[in-house]
């Protein structure tokens, strides 16, 4: 999977993965689906997909899901996106 070799290279956000795959950013949702699949593939290889969670840039709230749209605490939409990487 191309997405895996990208992430083995360096941590990336879903948007960066879109750009690297030359996919439109409106296809970001497909990237999240592909990441779920990549996570299963990696597990079989004894590796794991790591996610540094999204953080609200306004109040510092740490999200527990990969793709939030707004902060539940301060309602800000200014969010530092999740970064994905591969761990051996
Ligand atoms: Zn917030």
PDB file of the backbone (N, CA, C, O) and the ligand in Angstrom, with CONECT records:
HET     ZN  A 101       1
ATOM      1  N   UNK A   1       0.840  -1.202   0.000  1.00  0.00           N
ATOM      2  CA  UNK A   1       0.000   0.000   0.000  1.00  0.00           C
ATOM      3  C   UNK A   1       0.873   1.248   0.000  1.00  0.00           C
ATOM      4  O   UNK A   1       1.808   1.372   0.790  1.00  0.00           O
ATOM      5  N   UNK A   2       0.556   2.145  -0.878  1.00  0.00           N
ATOM      6  CA  UNK A   2       1.367   3.355  -1.013  1.00  0.00           C
ATOM      7  C   UNK A   2       1.313   4.218   0.254  1.00  0.00           C
ATOM      8  O   UNK A   2       2.290   4.848   0.658  1.00  0.00           O
ATOM      9  N   UNK A   3       0.128   4.212   0.853  1.00  0.00           N
ATOM     10  CA  UNK A   3      -0.068   5.037   2.043  1.00  0.00           C
ATOM     11  C   UNK A   3       0.905   4.622   3.157  1.00  0.00           C
ATOM     12  O   UNK A   3       1.378   5.460   3.924  1.00  0.00           O
ATOM     13  N   UNK A   4       1.195   3.311   3.231  1.00  0.00           N
ATOM     14  CA  UNK A   4       2.112   2.813   4.262  1.00  0.00           C
ATOM     15  C   UNK A   4       3.539   3.283   3.999  1.00  0.00           C
ATOM     16  O   UNK A   4       4.234   3.725   4.914  1.00  0.00           O
ATOM     17  N   UNK A   5       3.972   3.183   2.736  1.00  0.00           N
ATOM     18  CA  UNK A   5       5.349   3.621   2.467  1.00  0.00           C
ATOM     19  C   UNK A   5       5.505   5.128   2.677  1.00  0.00           C
ATOM     20  O   UNK A   5       6.578   5.598   3.056  1.00  0.00           O
ATOM     21  N   UNK A   6       4.441   5.875   2.433  1.00  0.00           N
ATOM     22  CA  UNK A   6       4.490   7.318   2.709  1.00  0.00           C
ATOM     23  C   UNK A   6       4.711   7.579   4.198  1.00  0.00           C
ATOM     24  O   UNK A   6       5.533   8.407   4.592  1.00  0.00           O
ATOM     25  N   UNK A   7       3.944   6.842   5.017  1.00  0.00           N
ATOM     26  CA  UNK A   7       4.007   7.082   6.462  1.00  0.00           C
ATOM     27  C   UNK A   7       5.257   6.493   7.095  1.00  0.00           C
ATOM     28  O   UNK A   7       5.686   6.936   8.160  1.00  0.00           O
ATOM     29  N   UNK A   8       5.847   5.487   6.437  1.00  0.00           N
ATOM     30  CA  UNK A   8       7.113   4.961   6.948  1.00  0.00           C
ATOM     31  C   UNK A   8       8.216   6.001   6.765  1.00  0.00           C
ATOM     32  O   UNK A   8       9.208   6.019   7.495  1.00  0.00           O
ATOM     33  N   UNK A   9       8.018   6.850   5.788  1.00  0.00           N
ATOM     34  CA  UNK A   9       8.962   7.902   5.492  1.00  0.00           C
ATOM     35  C   UNK A   9       8.924   9.012   6.540  1.00  0.00           C
ATOM     36  O   UNK A   9       9.953   9.411   7.085  1.00  0.00           O
ATOM     37  N   UNK A  10       7.705   9.503   6.810  1.00  0.00           N
ATOM     38  CA  UNK A  10       7.549  10.570   7.815  1.00  0.00           C
ATOM     39  C   UNK A  10       6.081  10.656   8.232  1.00  0.00           C
ATOM     40  O   UNK A  10       5.196  10.234   7.488  1.00  0.00           O
ATOM     41  N   UNK A  11       5.824  11.204   9.428  1.00  0.00           N
ATOM     42  CA  UNK A  11       4.439  11.377   9.855  1.00  0.00           C
ATOM     43  C   UNK A  11       3.715  12.392   8.962  1.00  0.00           C
ATOM     44  O   UNK A  11       4.293  13.392   8.537  1.00  0.00           O
ATOM     45  N   UNK A  12       2.451  12.112   8.693  1.00  0.00           N
ATOM     46  CA  UNK A  12       1.687  12.997   7.812  1.00  0.00           C
ATOM     47  C   UNK A  12       0.263  13.148   8.298  1.00  0.00           C
ATOM     48  O   UNK A  12      -0.281  12.269   8.967  1.00  0.00           O
ATOM     49  N   UNK A  13      -0.337  14.285   7.951  1.00  0.00           N
ATOM     50  CA  UNK A  13      -1.757  14.466   8.209  1.00  0.00           C
ATOM     51  C   UNK A  13      -2.532  13.882   7.019  1.00  0.00           C
ATOM     52  O   UNK A  13      -1.961  13.613   5.962  1.00  0.00           O
ATOM     53  N   UNK A  14      -3.845  13.694   7.215  1.00  0.00           N
ATOM     54  CA  UNK A  14      -4.668  13.158   6.120  1.00  0.00           C
ATOM     55  C   UNK A  14      -4.582  14.060   4.891  1.00  0.00           C
ATOM     56  O   UNK A  14      -4.558  13.587   3.754  1.00  0.00           O
ATOM     57  N   UNK A  15      -4.536  15.357   5.141  1.00  0.00           N
ATOM     58  CA  UNK A  15      -4.474  16.306   4.025  1.00  0.00           C
ATOM     59  C   UNK A  15      -3.166  16.156   3.244  1.00  0.00           C
ATOM     60  O   UNK A  15      -3.144  16.205   2.014  1.00  0.00           O
ATOM     61  N   UNK A  16      -2.081  15.974   3.996  1.00  0.00           N
ATOM     62  CA  UNK A  16      -0.782  15.775   3.340  1.00  0.00           C
ATOM     63  C   UNK A  16      -0.756  14.473   2.549  1.00  0.00           C
ATOM     64  O   UNK A  16      -0.147  14.394   1.481  1.00  0.00           O
ATOM     65  N   UNK A  17      -1.420  13.458   3.082  1.00  0.00           N
ATOM     66  CA  UNK A  17      -1.489  12.179   2.369  1.00  0.00           C
ATOM     67  C   UNK A  17      -2.254  12.367   1.059  1.00  0.00           C
ATOM     68  O   UNK A  17      -1.840  11.864   0.014  1.00  0.00           O
ATOM     69  N   UNK A  18      -3.373  13.094   1.122  1.00  0.00           N
ATOM     70  CA  UNK A  18      -4.132  13.437  -0.091  1.00  0.00           C
ATOM     71  C   UNK A  18      -3.224  14.076  -1.140  1.00  0.00           C
ATOM     72  O   UNK A  18      -3.225  13.696  -2.311  1.00  0.00           O
ATOM     73  N   UNK A  19      -2.457  15.049  -0.682  1.00  0.00           N
ATOM     74  CA  UNK A  19      -1.580  15.773  -1.607  1.00  0.00           C
ATOM     75  C   UNK A  19      -0.513  14.839  -2.177  1.00  0.00           C
ATOM     76  O   UNK A  19      -0.207  14.889  -3.368  1.00  0.00           O
ATOM     77  N   UNK A  20       0.048  13.988  -1.319  1.00  0.00           N
ATOM     78  CA  UNK A  20       1.097  13.071  -1.768  1.00  0.00           C
ATOM     79  C   UNK A  20       0.544  12.060  -2.771  1.00  0.00           C
ATOM     80  O   UNK A  20       1.252  11.624  -3.680  1.00  0.00           O
ATOM     81  N   UNK A  21      -0.733  11.689  -2.598  1.00  0.00           N
ATOM     82  CA  UNK A  21      -1.356  10.728  -3.516  1.00  0.00           C
ATOM     83  C   UNK A  21      -1.970  11.448  -4.715  1.00  0.00           C
ATOM     84  O   UNK A  21      -2.583  10.832  -5.587  1.00  0.00           O
ATOM     85  N   UNK A  22      -1.789  12.759  -4.735  1.00  0.00           N
ATOM     86  CA  UNK A  22      -2.368  13.607  -5.772  1.00  0.00           C
ATOM     87  C   UNK A  22      -3.877  13.432  -5.879  1.00  0.00           C
ATOM     88  O   UNK A  22      -4.462  13.463  -6.961  1.00  0.00           O
ATOM     89  N   UNK A  23      -4.489  13.244  -4.690  1.00  0.00           N
ATOM     90  CA  UNK A  23      -5.942  13.143  -4.624  1.00  0.00           C
ATOM     91  C   UNK A  23      -6.489  14.500  -4.189  1.00  0.00           C
ATOM     92  O   UNK A  23      -5.805  15.268  -3.513  1.00  0.00           O
ATOM     93  N   UNK A  24      -7.702  14.779  -4.576  1.00  0.00           N
ATOM     94  CA  UNK A  24      -8.340  16.021  -4.179  1.00  0.00           C
ATOM     95  C   UNK A  24      -8.577  16.001  -2.669  1.00  0.00           C
ATOM     96  O   UNK A  24      -8.878  14.947  -2.109  1.00  0.00           O
ATOM     97  N   UNK A  25      -8.445  17.157  -2.000  1.00  0.00           N
ATOM     98  CA  UNK A  25      -8.623  17.168  -0.545  1.00  0.00           C
ATOM     99  C   UNK A  25     -10.058  16.830  -0.139  1.00  0.00           C
ATOM    100  O   UNK A  25     -10.304  16.494   1.020  1.00  0.00           O
ATOM    101  N   UNK A  26     -11.004  16.912  -1.068  1.00  0.00           N
ATOM    102  CA  UNK A  26     -12.369  16.480  -0.755  1.00  0.00           C
ATOM    103  C   UNK A  26     -12.418  14.958  -0.567  1.00  0.00           C
ATOM    104  O   UNK A  26     -13.422  14.426  -0.093  1.00  0.00           O
ATOM    105  N   UNK A  27     -11.358  14.269  -0.930  1.00  0.00           N
ATOM    106  CA  UNK A  27     -11.318  12.818  -0.748  1.00  0.00           C
ATOM    107  C   UNK A  27     -10.635  12.423   0.559  1.00  0.00           C
ATOM    108  O   UNK A  27     -10.236  11.274   0.748  1.00  0.00           O
ATOM    109  N   UNK A  28     -10.511  13.394   1.449  1.00  0.00           N
ATOM    110  CA  UNK A  28      -9.868  13.132   2.732  1.00  0.00           C
ATOM    111  C   UNK A  28     -10.541  11.973   3.475  1.00  0.00           C
ATOM    112  O   UNK A  28      -9.868  11.200   4.156  1.00  0.00           O
ATOM    113  N   UNK A  29     -11.852  11.853   3.348  1.00  0.00           N
ATOM    114  CA  UNK A  29     -12.570  10.784   4.038  1.00  0.00           C
ATOM    115  C   UNK A  29     -12.083   9.409   3.567  1.00  0.00           C
ATOM    116  O   UNK A  29     -11.957   8.475   4.360  1.00  0.00           O
ATOM    117  N   UNK A  30     -11.814   9.305   2.264  1.00  0.00           N
ATOM    118  CA  UNK A  30     -11.280   8.039   1.731  1.00  0.00           C
ATOM    119  C   UNK A  30      -9.913   7.730   2.328  1.00  0.00           C
ATOM    120  O   UNK A  30      -9.557   6.571   2.537  1.00  0.00           O
ATOM    121  N   UNK A  31      -9.152   8.793   2.599  1.00  0.00           N
ATOM    122  CA  UNK A  31      -7.838   8.596   3.219  1.00  0.00           C
ATOM    123  C   UNK A  31      -8.004   7.991   4.612  1.00  0.00           C
ATOM    124  O   UNK A  31      -7.246   7.102   5.001  1.00  0.00           O
ATOM    125  N   UNK A  32      -8.995   8.473   5.361  1.00  0.00           N
ATOM    126  CA  UNK A  32      -9.228   7.901   6.690  1.00  0.00           C
ATOM    127  C   UNK A  32      -9.626   6.434   6.599  1.00  0.00           C
ATOM    128  O   UNK A  32      -9.211   5.622   7.427  1.00  0.00           O
ATOM    129  N   UNK A  33     -10.433   6.092   5.592  1.00  0.00           N
ATOM    130  CA  UNK A  33     -10.789   4.684   5.389  1.00  0.00           C
ATOM    131  C   UNK A  33      -9.545   3.864   5.054  1.00  0.00           C
ATOM    132  O   UNK A  33      -9.353   2.764   5.572  1.00  0.00           O
ATOM    133  N   UNK A  34      -8.701   4.418   4.175  1.00  0.00           N
ATOM    134  CA  UNK A  34      -7.472   3.724   3.787  1.00  0.00           C
ATOM    135  C   UNK A  34      -6.542   3.557   4.988  1.00  0.00           C
ATOM    136  O   UNK A  34      -5.833   2.556   5.097  1.00  0.00           O
ATOM    137  N   UNK A  35      -6.549   4.539   5.886  1.00  0.00           N
ATOM    138  CA  UNK A  35      -5.707   4.441   7.077  1.00  0.00           C
ATOM    139  C   UNK A  35      -6.169   3.301   7.983  1.00  0.00           C
ATOM    140  O   UNK A  35      -5.356   2.611   8.598  1.00  0.00           O
ATOM    141  N   UNK A  36      -7.499   3.115   8.054  1.00  0.00           N
ATOM    142  CA  UNK A  36      -8.023   2.008   8.857  1.00  0.00           C
ATOM    143  C   UNK A  36      -7.538   0.677   8.295  1.00  0.00           C
ATOM    144  O   UNK A  36      -7.132  -0.218   9.037  1.00  0.00           O
ATOM    145  N   UNK A  37      -7.588   0.564   6.959  1.00  0.00           N
ATOM    146  CA  UNK A  37      -7.113  -0.667   6.311  1.00  0.00           C
ATOM    147  C   UNK A  37      -5.610  -0.825   6.533  1.00  0.00           C
ATOM    148  O   UNK A  37      -5.132  -1.917   6.839  1.00  0.00           O
ATOM    149  N   UNK A  38      -4.878   0.263   6.379  1.00  0.00           N
ATOM    150  CA  UNK A  38      -3.423   0.221   6.559  1.00  0.00           C
ATOM    151  C   UNK A  38      -3.076  -0.248   7.968  1.00  0.00           C
ATOM    152  O   UNK A  38      -2.111  -0.985   8.166  1.00  0.00           O
ATOM    153  N   UNK A  39      -3.865   0.183   8.934  1.00  0.00           N
ATOM    154  CA  UNK A  39      -3.631  -0.204  10.315  1.00  0.00           C
ATOM    155  C   UNK A  39      -3.727  -1.724  10.484  1.00  0.00           C
ATOM    156  O   UNK A  39      -2.931  -2.326  11.203  1.00  0.00           O
ATOM    157  N   UNK A  40      -4.723  -2.347   9.804  1.00  0.00           N
ATOM    158  CA  UNK A  40      -4.862  -3.804   9.881  1.00  0.00           C
ATOM    159  C   UNK A  40      -3.706  -4.506   9.174  1.00  0.00           C
ATOM    160  O   UNK A  40      -3.183  -5.505   9.669  1.00  0.00           O
ATOM    161  N   UNK A  41      -3.308  -3.980   8.014  1.00  0.00           N
ATOM    162  CA  UNK A  41      -2.202  -4.575   7.265  1.00  0.00           C
ATOM    163  C   UNK A  41      -0.915  -4.525   8.101  1.00  0.00           C
ATOM    164  O   UNK A  41      -0.162  -5.496   8.169  1.00  0.00           O
ATOM    165  N   UNK A  42      -0.690  -3.383   8.725  1.00  0.00           N
ATOM    166  CA  UNK A  42       0.526  -3.193   9.527  1.00  0.00           C
ATOM    167  C   UNK A  42       0.545  -4.131  10.726  1.00  0.00           C
ATOM    168  O   UNK A  42       1.594  -4.664  11.090  1.00  0.00           O
ATOM    169  N   UNK A  43      -0.616  -4.330  11.336  1.00  0.00           N
ATOM    170  CA  UNK A  43      -0.702  -5.209  12.498  1.00  0.00           C
ATOM    171  C   UNK A  43      -0.234  -6.624  12.132  1.00  0.00           C
ATOM    172  O   UNK A  43       0.457  -7.290  12.903  1.00  0.00           O
ATOM    173  N   UNK A  44      -0.631  -7.056  10.938  1.00  0.00           N
ATOM    174  CA  UNK A  44      -0.209  -8.386  10.486  1.00  0.00           C
ATOM    175  C   UNK A  44       1.300  -8.467  10.297  1.00  0.00           C
ATOM    176  O   UNK A  44       1.890  -9.542  10.409  1.00  0.00           O
ATOM    177  N   UNK A  45       1.922  -7.330  10.009  1.00  0.00           N
ATOM    178  CA  UNK A  45       3.374  -7.300   9.820  1.00  0.00           C
ATOM    179  C   UNK A  45       4.109  -7.044  11.130  1.00  0.00           C
ATOM    180  O   UNK A  45       5.334  -6.919  11.154  1.00  0.00           O
ATOM    181  N   UNK A  46       3.350  -6.967  12.214  1.00  0.00           N
ATOM    182  CA  UNK A  46       3.961  -6.711  13.514  1.00  0.00           C
ATOM    183  C   UNK A  46       4.307  -5.246  13.742  1.00  0.00           C
ATOM    184  O   UNK A  46       5.069  -4.915  14.650  1.00  0.00           O
ATOM    185  N   UNK A  47       3.749  -4.376  12.919  1.00  0.00           N
ATOM    186  CA  UNK A  47       3.963  -2.939  13.113  1.00  0.00           C
ATOM    187  C   UNK A  47       2.635  -2.304  13.516  1.00  0.00           C
ATOM    188  O   UNK A  47       1.600  -2.969  13.542  1.00  0.00           O
ATOM    189  N   UNK A  48       2.678  -1.021  13.828  1.00  0.00           N
ATOM    190  CA  UNK A  48       1.397  -0.385  14.118  1.00  0.00           C
ATOM    191  C   UNK A  48       1.324   1.033  13.591  1.00  0.00           C
ATOM    192  O   UNK A  48       2.323   1.739  13.456  1.00  0.00           O
ATOM    193  N   UNK A  49       0.105   1.408  13.303  1.00  0.00           N
ATOM    194  CA  UNK A  49      -0.161   2.767  12.847  1.00  0.00           C
ATOM    195  C   UNK A  49      -0.391   3.632  14.072  1.00  0.00           C
ATOM    196  O   UNK A  49      -1.283   3.358  14.875  1.00  0.00           O
ATOM    197  N   UNK A  50       0.413   4.676  14.217  1.00  0.00           N
ATOM    198  CA  UNK A  50       0.265   5.561  15.366  1.00  0.00           C
ATOM    199  C   UNK A  50      -0.426   6.842  14.937  1.00  0.00           C
ATOM    200  O   UNK A  50      -0.231   7.333  13.825  1.00  0.00           O
ATOM    201  N   UNK A  51      -1.238   7.371  15.840  1.00  0.00           N
ATOM    202  CA  UNK A  51      -1.878   8.651  15.555  1.00  0.00           C
ATOM    203  C   UNK A  51      -1.572   9.615  16.689  1.00  0.00           C
ATOM    204  O   UNK A  51      -1.873   9.332  17.849  1.00  0.00           O
ATOM    205  N   UNK A  52      -0.972  10.756  16.356  1.00  0.00           N
ATOM    206  CA  UNK A  52      -0.917  11.801  17.374  1.00  0.00           C
ATOM    207  C   UNK A  52      -2.209  12.587  17.207  1.00  0.00           C
ATOM    208  O   UNK A  52      -2.472  13.134  16.136  1.00  0.00           O
ATOM    209  N   UNK A  53      -3.017  12.645  18.263  1.00  0.00           N
ATOM    210  CA  UNK A  53      -4.404  13.109  18.115  1.00  0.00           C
ATOM    211  C   UNK A  53      -4.501  14.586  17.740  1.00  0.00           C
ATOM    212  O   UNK A  53      -3.586  15.369  17.996  1.00  0.00           O
ATOM    213  N   UNK A  54      -5.631  14.950  17.126  1.00  0.00           N
ATOM    214  CA  UNK A  54      -5.869  16.357  16.817  1.00  0.00           C
ATOM    215  C   UNK A  54      -5.988  17.166  18.106  1.00  0.00           C
ATOM    216  O   UNK A  54      -6.480  16.670  19.119  1.00  0.00           O
ATOM    217  N   UNK A  55      -5.536  18.407  18.054  1.00  0.00           N
ATOM    218  CA  UNK A  55      -5.577  19.281  19.231  1.00  0.00           C
ATOM    219  C   UNK A  55      -6.228  20.597  18.832  1.00  0.00           C
ATOM    220  O   UNK A  55      -5.939  21.141  17.766  1.00  0.00           O
ATOM    221  N   UNK A  56      -7.104  21.106  19.686  1.00  0.00           N
ATOM    222  CA  UNK A  56      -7.706  22.414  19.456  1.00  0.00           C
ATOM    223  C   UNK A  56      -6.637  23.479  19.648  1.00  0.00           C
ATOM    224  O   UNK A  56      -5.983  23.535  20.689  1.00  0.00           O
ATOM    225  N   UNK A  57      -6.465  24.317  18.642  1.00  0.00           N
ATOM    226  CA  UNK A  57      -5.406  25.328  18.731  1.00  0.00           C
ATOM    227  C   UNK A  57      -5.800  26.483  19.637  1.00  0.00           C
ATOM    228  O   UNK A  57      -4.958  27.288  20.037  1.00  0.00           O
ATOM    229  N   UNK A  58      -7.072  26.557  19.954  1.00  0.00           N
ATOM    230  CA  UNK A  58      -7.527  27.668  20.778  1.00  0.00           C
ATOM    231  C   UNK A  58      -7.426  27.341  22.268  1.00  0.00           C
ATOM    232  O   UNK A  58      -6.905  28.133  23.053  1.00  0.00           O
ATOM    233  N   UNK A  59      -7.934  26.157  22.649  1.00  0.00           N
ATOM    234  CA  UNK A  59      -7.963  25.863  24.090  1.00  0.00           C
ATOM    235  C   UNK A  59      -7.115  24.652  24.473  1.00  0.00           C
ATOM    236  O   UNK A  59      -6.980  24.349  25.659  1.00  0.00           O
ATOM    237  N   UNK A  60      -6.538  23.952  23.488  1.00  0.00           N
ATOM    238  CA  UNK A  60      -5.656  22.839  23.813  1.00  0.00           C
ATOM    239  C   UNK A  60      -6.364  21.521  24.050  1.00  0.00           C
ATOM    240  O   UNK A  60      -5.737  20.543  24.459  1.00  0.00           O
ATOM    241  N   UNK A  61      -7.679  21.483  23.796  1.00  0.00           N
ATOM    242  CA  UNK A  61      -8.430  20.244  23.957  1.00  0.00           C
ATOM    243  C   UNK A  61      -7.865  19.160  23.039  1.00  0.00           C
ATOM    244  O   UNK A  61      -7.623  19.411  21.858  1.00  0.00           O
ATOM    245  N   UNK A  62      -7.653  17.952  23.580  1.00  0.00           N
ATOM    246  CA  UNK A  62      -7.133  16.842  22.783  1.00  0.00           C
ATOM    247  C   UNK A  62      -8.296  15.932  22.397  1.00  0.00           C
ATOM    248  O   UNK A  62      -9.008  15.424  23.263  1.00  0.00           O
ATOM    249  N   UNK A  63      -8.483  15.732  21.109  1.00  0.00           N
ATOM    250  CA  UNK A  63      -9.609  14.939  20.614  1.00  0.00           C
ATOM    251  C   UNK A  63      -9.292  13.449  20.685  1.00  0.00           C
ATOM    252  O   UNK A  63      -8.131  13.047  20.611  1.00  0.00           O
ATOM    253  N   UNK A  64     -10.335  12.636  20.830  1.00  0.00           N
ATOM    254  CA  UNK A  64     -10.092  11.196  20.830  1.00  0.00           C
ATOM    255  C   UNK A  64     -10.483  10.566  19.498  1.00  0.00           C
ATOM    256  O   UNK A  64     -10.349   9.355  19.323  1.00  0.00           O
ATOM    257  N   UNK A  65     -10.968  11.381  18.552  1.00  0.00           N
ATOM    258  CA  UNK A  65     -11.235  10.831  17.230  1.00  0.00           C
ATOM    259  C   UNK A  65     -10.333  11.500  16.194  1.00  0.00           C
ATOM    260  O   UNK A  65      -9.783  12.579  16.416  1.00  0.00           O
ATOM    261  N   UNK A  66     -10.204  10.818  15.053  1.00  0.00           N
ATOM    262  CA  UNK A  66      -9.195  11.236  14.078  1.00  0.00           C
ATOM    263  C   UNK A  66      -9.573  12.503  13.322  1.00  0.00           C
ATOM    264  O   UNK A  66      -8.700  13.282  12.940  1.00  0.00           O
ATOM    265  N   UNK A  67     -10.858  12.712  13.106  1.00  0.00           N
ATOM    266  CA  UNK A  67     -11.243  13.766  12.182  1.00  0.00           C
ATOM    267  C   UNK A  67     -12.354  14.659  12.718  1.00  0.00           C
ATOM    268  O   UNK A  67     -13.444  14.697  12.148  1.00  0.00           O
ATOM    269  N   UNK A  68     -12.090  15.385  13.818  1.00  0.00           N
ATOM    270  CA  UNK A  68     -13.142  16.244  14.386  1.00  0.00           C
ATOM    271  C   UNK A  68     -13.336  17.502  13.541  1.00  0.00           C
ATOM    272  O   UNK A  68     -12.432  17.917  12.816  1.00  0.00           O
ATOM    273  N   UNK A  69     -14.492  18.089  13.637  1.00  0.00           N
ATOM    274  CA  UNK A  69     -14.728  19.317  12.886  1.00  0.00           C
ATOM    275  C   UNK A  69     -14.745  20.544  13.792  1.00  0.00           C
ATOM    276  O   UNK A  69     -14.386  21.641  13.363  1.00  0.00           O
ATOM    277  N   UNK A  70     -15.163  20.359  15.048  1.00  0.00           N
ATOM    278  CA  UNK A  70     -15.096  21.502  15.966  1.00  0.00           C
ATOM    279  C   UNK A  70     -14.892  21.031  17.395  1.00  0.00           C
ATOM    280  O   UNK A  70     -15.222  19.903  17.761  1.00  0.00           O
ATOM    281  N   UNK A  71     -14.341  21.927  18.181  1.00  0.00           N
ATOM    282  CA  UNK A  71     -13.993  21.613  19.561  1.00  0.00           C
ATOM    283  C   UNK A  71     -15.246  21.586  20.431  1.00  0.00           C
ATOM    284  O   UNK A  71     -16.026  22.538  20.410  1.00  0.00           O
ATOM    285  N   UNK A  72     -15.455  20.503  21.203  1.00  0.00           N
ATOM    286  CA  UNK A  72     -16.643  20.443  22.064  1.00  0.00           C
ATOM    287  C   UNK A  72     -16.541  21.398  23.249  1.00  0.00           C
ATOM    288  O   UNK A  72     -17.553  21.745  23.857  1.00  0.00           O
ATOM    289  N   UNK A  73     -15.327  21.820  23.576  1.00  0.00           N
ATOM    290  CA  UNK A  73     -15.147  22.666  24.763  1.00  0.00           C
ATOM    291  C   UNK A  73     -15.318  24.146  24.423  1.00  0.00           C
ATOM    292  O   UNK A  73     -16.043  24.862  25.114  1.00  0.00           O
ATOM    293  N   UNK A  74     -14.649  24.607  23.356  1.00  0.00           N
ATOM    294  CA  UNK A  74     -14.709  26.050  23.079  1.00  0.00           C
ATOM    295  C   UNK A  74     -15.381  26.362  21.733  1.00  0.00           C
ATOM    296  O   UNK A  74     -15.476  27.523  21.338  1.00  0.00           O
ATOM    297  N   UNK A  75     -15.846  25.314  21.032  1.00  0.00           N
ATOM    298  CA  UNK A  75     -16.570  25.453  19.757  1.00  0.00           C
ATOM    299  C   UNK A  75     -15.701  25.992  18.614  1.00  0.00           C
ATOM    300  O   UNK A  75     -16.209  26.343  17.549  1.00  0.00           O
ATOM    301  N   UNK A  76     -14.402  26.052  18.847  1.00  0.00           N
ATOM    302  CA  UNK A  76     -13.501  26.528  17.797  1.00  0.00           C
ATOM    303  C   UNK A  76     -13.385  25.483  16.680  1.00  0.00           C
ATOM    304  O   UNK A  76     -13.467  24.281  16.931  1.00  0.00           O
ATOM    305  N   UNK A  77     -13.197  25.951  15.465  1.00  0.00           N
ATOM    306  CA  UNK A  77     -12.936  25.029  14.353  1.00  0.00           C
ATOM    307  C   UNK A  77     -11.475  25.105  13.932  1.00  0.00           C
ATOM    308  O   UNK A  77     -11.081  24.588  12.887  1.00  0.00           O
ATOM    309  N   UNK A  78     -10.686  25.762  14.772  1.00  0.00           N
ATOM    310  CA  UNK A  78      -9.266  25.925  14.493  1.00  0.00           C
ATOM    311  C   UNK A  78      -8.535  24.746  15.123  1.00  0.00           C
ATOM    312  O   UNK A  78      -8.141  24.794  16.288  1.00  0.00           O
ATOM    313  N   UNK A  79      -8.363  23.692  14.339  1.00  0.00           N
ATOM    314  CA  UNK A  79      -7.882  22.416  14.883  1.00  0.00           C
ATOM    315  C   UNK A  79      -6.588  21.989  14.192  1.00  0.00           C
ATOM    316  O   UNK A  79      -6.473  21.994  12.966  1.00  0.00           O
ATOM    317  N   UNK A  80      -5.629  21.623  15.025  1.00  0.00           N
ATOM    318  CA  UNK A  80      -4.388  21.069  14.509  1.00  0.00           C
ATOM    319  C   UNK A  80      -4.658  19.594  14.190  1.00  0.00           C
ATOM    320  O   UNK A  80      -4.944  18.819  15.104  1.00  0.00           O
ATOM    321  N   UNK A  81      -4.574  19.189  12.923  1.00  0.00           N
ATOM    322  CA  UNK A  81      -5.052  17.854  12.553  1.00  0.00           C
ATOM    323  C   UNK A  81      -4.181  16.712  13.080  1.00  0.00           C
ATOM    324  O   UNK A  81      -3.021  16.899  13.445  1.00  0.00           O
ATOM    325  N   UNK A  82      -4.787  15.522  13.105  1.00  0.00           N
ATOM    326  CA  UNK A  82      -4.065  14.323  13.530  1.00  0.00           C
ATOM    327  C   UNK A  82      -2.918  14.021  12.578  1.00  0.00           C
ATOM    328  O   UNK A  82      -3.015  14.246  11.372  1.00  0.00           O
ATOM    329  N   UNK A  83      -1.833  13.509  13.140  1.00  0.00           N
ATOM    330  CA  UNK A  83      -0.715  13.065  12.309  1.00  0.00           C
ATOM    331  C   UNK A  83      -0.548  11.561  12.469  1.00  0.00           C
ATOM    332  O   UNK A  83      -0.605  11.020  13.574  1.00  0.00           O
ATOM    333  N   UNK A  84      -0.342  10.911  11.349  1.00  0.00           N
ATOM    334  CA  UNK A  84      -0.218   9.453  11.357  1.00  0.00           C
ATOM    335  C   UNK A  84       1.209   9.047  11.053  1.00  0.00           C
ATOM    336  O   UNK A  84       1.896   9.675  10.247  1.00  0.00           O
ATOM    337  N   UNK A  85       1.643   7.983  11.715  1.00  0.00           N
ATOM    338  CA  UNK A  85       2.983   7.475  11.440  1.00  0.00           C
ATOM    339  C   UNK A  85       3.010   5.969  11.677  1.00  0.00           C
ATOM    340  O   UNK A  85       2.093   5.407  12.275  1.00  0.00           O
ATOM    341  N   UNK A  86       4.068   5.327  11.205  1.00  0.00           N
ATOM    342  CA  UNK A  86       4.207   3.881  11.352  1.00  0.00           C
ATOM    343  C   UNK A  86       5.282   3.589  12.393  1.00  0.00           C
ATOM    344  O   UNK A  86       6.386   4.130  12.344  1.00  0.00           O
ATOM    345  N   UNK A  87       4.925   2.712  13.342  1.00  0.00           N
ATOM    346  CA  UNK A  87       5.896   2.295  14.375  1.00  0.00           C
ATOM    347  C   UNK A  87       6.259   0.841  14.157  1.00  0.00           C
ATOM    348  O   UNK A  87       5.398   0.002  13.891  1.00  0.00           O
ATOM    349  N   UNK A  88       7.546   0.553  14.272  1.00  0.00           N
ATOM    350  CA  UNK A  88       7.990  -0.846  14.153  1.00  0.00           C
ATOM    351  C   UNK A  88       7.644  -1.619  15.420  1.00  0.00           C
ATOM    352  O   UNK A  88       7.936  -2.812  15.515  1.00  0.00           O
TER     353      UNK A  88
HETATM  354 ZN    ZN A 101     -11.140  24.295  21.968  1.00  0.00          ZN
END
